[in-house]
């Protein structure tokens, strides 16, 4: 109100002294009266002159790809909780479909940035950090004690010693196995590579295929390569490789395939796996024709739907290969970030701190059916989620999965190459040479 009055007075003063001064003075008086006595109070104004919460409401704009039912419901619940806890903030959510989000994010970060955006950890985050499009939020990590609470995911959120976002959900990968078959044959969970090979040999002798896999869509081979490399060479080397800094012809990559040969060449995978999608291969596991499955936790639901009980299914961490290598895991992680050009960074930081909280992540992931990243969150009741929560909370580091950790062209070439290797392991030299050519082109 005072601002309007001042502008009216200034307008009258500028006109004084003209040849039409009396008329203008009269008009000025009318204008001054109209400024003092508005006909209608603005929305949210208090007649007493006090400012109401509505008048000071700030808008926080968030871009998401939470378009599927469970993610959408989970995110809506978090937004509602955040608004209730921050009465001066109104959240506006722009929801994209998954593919539209992937193709639009660079454009909107550059031209029309929101205050917060969803994205992914690790090497999927790196290009936006390197381009100066994501804000350094190390201050949020320090203030909220996140280096301890989100310890397992810290390395995948850190570039140049700084944190560039906050993780809020992930899910585990590991080896699901037919516990009833293991019990019948007197088999134990494998803790080492030699123990896993022994389990495979005994299953093969019992005419049971050791591992289910479907590679018609090649992405499951990425999970196998990730774990082989993580256990042979460790997370740091794996991260360097997927960042394009190591040749695929490096002896350390050859060492991965030397170990992988010990599964591939004896025929421990499902026959004709290139003819099956992963879901089409699953019936062999459900029928007991195969006994193990390296897959993400999303595979549990169709196992149950196929008639298996939780008592028939076990879960084990991928075993150690190189002694002493700290165990990192594949755990695709969803994250929130502040664009560097965001307009409301103050409330954006509050939102990141809020979604990092243990209680918020517990409730959100109950809706998602996934795992909270905060190690202080409530342990899930579901048998397999509980096992994953324990495993990931103590992991050395988290890889994001091969097709998230590498650029799209490298990911496709890599997973196509891994599938070709599973079918024709003797062509390994040509496969790795081709992948090296792709690497040099993609990362130049």
N, C-alpha and C positions, 0 to 999 in steps of 0.2 A: 504493500500500500504506500509506504513512504517513498519508494522509488518512483511511483507514478506521480505523486504529488510534486516531487522535486522536478520531474521532467516538465510538468505543466508550468511551474513557476519559471523555469528557465526559458520556456518558449515565450511566455509573456514578456520577460525582461528583454529578450532579443528584439522584440517588436516595438518597445517603447522608443519614442523619439522620432517616429516616422510621421509623415503628414497626416496619417489616419490614426493618430494616437488615441483620441477619445473612443473611437469605435473599437480599436484593438484592446484598449483597457477594459472596455465592457465585456468584450469576448473573453479576455483573460479572466475576468471575474467569474464568468459563467463556467469556464474551464476549471478554475480553481475550486468552485463549488462542486462541480461534477467529480473532481478528483477526491474531494473530502467526503462526499456522500454518494458512493456508488449505489446504483440501483439494485445491484445483485451481488451477494457475496460469492467469491470464487469457490469452486469445489474444494472442500477440505478446510476452508477457513473457519476460524472461530470468531463469532461476533464480538467477543471481548478483546480481540486482537492477539490472542495466544495462538501459537502455531500448533496444529494438530499433527499426529503421526502421519496421516495421509498426505499432508502438505509437504513433508520431508522425505517421503518414500523414494528410495533409490532403486533403479532397475539393474538387475544382474542378468545378462544375456548368456545363455548356454547353448552351444551347438552339440547335438548328440546323434549317434546312429542307433540309439536304443529303440529300434522300431519293432522288434519281435515282442510278443506278449509279456514274457517274464521280465526281460530287461526294461521294457517300458514301464511296467508296474513297479519294479524296484526303484527306478529312477524317479518316478512320480512320487513315491513314498518319501524318498530322501529330500526332494525339493519341498514337499509339504512340511516335513520336520524342520528343515533349515529355515523356511519362512516363519514358522512358529517360534523358533529360537531367535530370530532376527527380525523384529517387527518393522524395522525401517527399510527392509529390503523386499522387493517384489521380483521374483524370478520369471523370466521369459525363456521358454525352452523351444528351440527350433530342432525338430527331429527329421533326419534324413534317412532314406533307405541305405543299406550298407554300401552298395556299389556307388551310389550317388555321393555319399559322404567321402569315400576314398578319392573320387575324382574331383571333388569340390574343395577339399580342405586347404590345399595350397593357395587356391584363389581367394577364399574368404579370409585366410590368415593374412594375406597381403593387402587385399582391397577393402574388406568390410569385416574386420575381426570381431568376434564376440568377446565376452569377458572371460569365459571358460569354454574349453572344448574337450571332448573325449578323444582318446587315441590309444596307442599301444606303447609298451616299454621297449627298451633295448635298441637294436639297430633300426627299428621302425620309427623310433623317436629321433634318432641322430640327425637325419637330413634337415629337420625343422630347427633343431638346435644349431646346427652348423650354418644354416641360412639366417640365423638371427630372428626366427619367427616365434620361438618359445621363450618365455620369461624364466630367469633363474629364480627358483623358489627355495633356495637353500635356507633362507631365513625361516620359512615355515617349518622345515625339517628340524632346525635347531630349537625353535620355540616350543614345538610340540613333542620333542624327544623322539622323532621318527626314525633316527638312525638305529635305535634299538628296537622300537616297536615294529618297524617295517624292514628289519635287518636282512631277511632273505632276499628281498627285492631291491635293496639299496644299490647294488652294483648295476642292475639293469636300468636304474633311473639316474645314474651318475655319469657325467661326461666332464672331463677336465676338472674333476674334483668338486663339481657342483651338481645339485639336484634340479631337475627340470620338470617335475610333475609329481603326482601322488598316485600310487596304485591302490585300487579298491577291491578288485576281485581277480581270482585266478582259479585254475583247476589243475589237478595233477594228471600226469601220465605215469604209467608203470605197467607191470606185468600182472594181468588178471589170469587166474588159473582155476582149473576144476579141482577144488579141494577134495571132493569125494573120490576122484580118480587118483590123486596123489596119496590119499589115505589108503586106498585099496592096494596100491603098488608099493606102499612104504616109502614114499618120496617126501623130502623136506624142501622148504623154501631155499632157493639157492642164494648164498651170500657172496660167492665168488664166481668168476667165469668158469673155472674148472668144475665147480659144482653144477653150474647150469648145463654144461656140456654132458656131464654124467646123467643129469635128469633127462636130457634129450635122448641120449643113447638108450636109457631104460624104457622110455615111452615108445621109441621106435621099435624096440624088441618086443613090446607088448602090442605092436601093430596099431599104435595111436600116434597120429601126427603131432609132433611137439608144438609147432607154432601155426596158428591161424594168421593169415594175412590176405588182404585183397588189394591188388595194385592196378586194377583197371583205371581207376583214378589214382595217380601216382603218389599223392601226398602222404599216405602211410609210410612209404619208404623214407620220407624225411625224418619221421620219428625214430626209425631204426638208425639212420646215419647219425642223428643228433646224439643218441645214447651211446653208440659205439665210440664216437669221437670224444664225448664228455668223459667216458670211463677210460679210454686209452690215453688221451692227451690232456684232459682237464678243461675247465670252463674258459680260462684265459686264452688258451690256444684256439678253442672253438670259436670264441668271440672274434678273435683276430681273423680266422678263416672266413667266417660269414660276413665280416666287414671288408673282405676283399684284399686283405693285407698279406695273405699267404698263398703260394701257388698250390693248386690241386695236385701237382706232381711232387710236392714236398715229401720226403721220406716219412714224415710223421703221419701224413694222410695215407701213404702206402701201408703203414703199420695198422691203421684202422681196418683196412680191407684184408690184411693178413688174418686178423682175428675174425672178421666177418666171414671169411672163407670157411671157418670152422662150423658155422651154422648153415651156410649156403651149399657148400659142396657135398656134404652128406645127405642133403635133401630133407632138412628139418622143417621146411616150410610147406604149407598146403600146396598140393599139386594144382597146376593150372590157375595159379593165383592172379595172373594177369587178365583172366576172364571174369573176375569178380570185383564188384565194389566191396568195400569193407562190410557193409550190411549183408551182402549176398554170401560172404564167406562165413559170417557168424553162425549159421546153422550147424556147421561142422563142430563148433565149440559147444553149442547147446546140446547136440546129440551125443557128445562124448567121443566124437571121431578125432578131435584135436583137443589138446589140454591147456595151451597157453595162448595169450593174446596180448601183445604190446599195443596199448591204446590209451586214449584219454578217458576220463571218468564218465563221459557222456555215453560210453558203451554199456554201462551198467543197466540203464533203463531197458534197452532192447533185450538184454540177457534175461531180465526179470519177466519182461513181456513174453519171452519165448518159453517160459515155464521153469526157469531155474530159481531155486531159493537162495537166499543169502548164505545158507549153510553149505551150499554146493560150490560157492564162489570164494576164492581167496584173492588177496592182493599182496604183491611183493615189490619192493624197490628193485630197480634194475641193478644187477650185482656188480661188484667191483671187478675191474679187469687189471689195471695197473695198480699194484699195491701202493697205498699212501696218497693216491690222488683224491683230493676232497670231492665229495659227492655233490655235484650240481644236478638239477632236474629240469626237464622240460615242463614249463608251467606258463602257458599263454596268459598274459597279464593285461587287463584293461586299466587304463589310467586317465587322470584328468590333468589338464594343463592350462596355464594362463598365456594367451597370445601376447607377444611382446608389445603389440600396439593396442592392447585392450584399454578401454576407457575407464572401467571401474575396477581397478586392480585391488583396491582396499577390500571390497566385499568379495572379490574373487579369491583373495588369500584366506578370508574367513571361510569360504565354501570349501577350499582345499583342506583346511584344518578340520572342518566339520566331517567331511567324508573320510578322513583318515582315522577318526575315532573308533575305538574298539566296539562300542555299543552300536554305532551307526552301521559299521561294516557287518556286524553280526546279523542285524535285522535285514539289511539289504541282501545279504547272501542267502538268507533263509528263503527269500522270494526267488532269487536267481537259481538256487539249487547248486551253488558253487561255494568257493572257499573265501573267507576273509583273509586279507594279507596281514592285518595287524595281529601279531602273535599273542596279544592280550585279549583278543576276541573270544567269544564263547566257543568251545569245541563243539562241532556239529554232532547231532545224535546219530545220523546215518553212519553205518559201519564203514563204508568206503570213503566218505567224505572225512570222517574222523581219522582214518589212516592217512589220507592225503594231507590233512591239516598238520598232523604230527610230523610227517616227512618233510613237507615244504617249510614249516616254521623253523626247522633246524638245517635246511639246505645251505650249502656253501654259497651257491648263487643260482640264478634262474635263467635258463635259455628260454626264448620265446617261441620256438619251433622254427624249423628250417625256412618255411615259406614266409614267416614274419621277419626273420633275422637277415634275410637276403633280399636284394631287389627282385622284382617280379621276373625279369628275364633270366637272372641267375637261378632263381628258385625253380623255374620250369625246367631249365636245362639240367639242373642238379637232380631233381626228382625223376625226370625221364631217364637220366643216366643211371641212377640207383636201381630203377626198375630193370633196365637193360642188364645191369650187373647181376641182379638176382636170377635172371633168366639165362645169362651167358657169362658166368664169372671169369672165364678165360679171356674175355675181351676187356678185362680191367684196364690194361695199358692204354688202349684206344679211347676208352671212356674217360679216363682221367685227363688224357691229353686234350680231348674235346672240351672238357669242363674248364681246363686251364685257358684255352682259347677264348671261351665265353667270359671267364673272369677278367681277362685282360681288356676285352671290349667293353664290358659293363662298367668296370670300376675306373676306367681311364680318366 
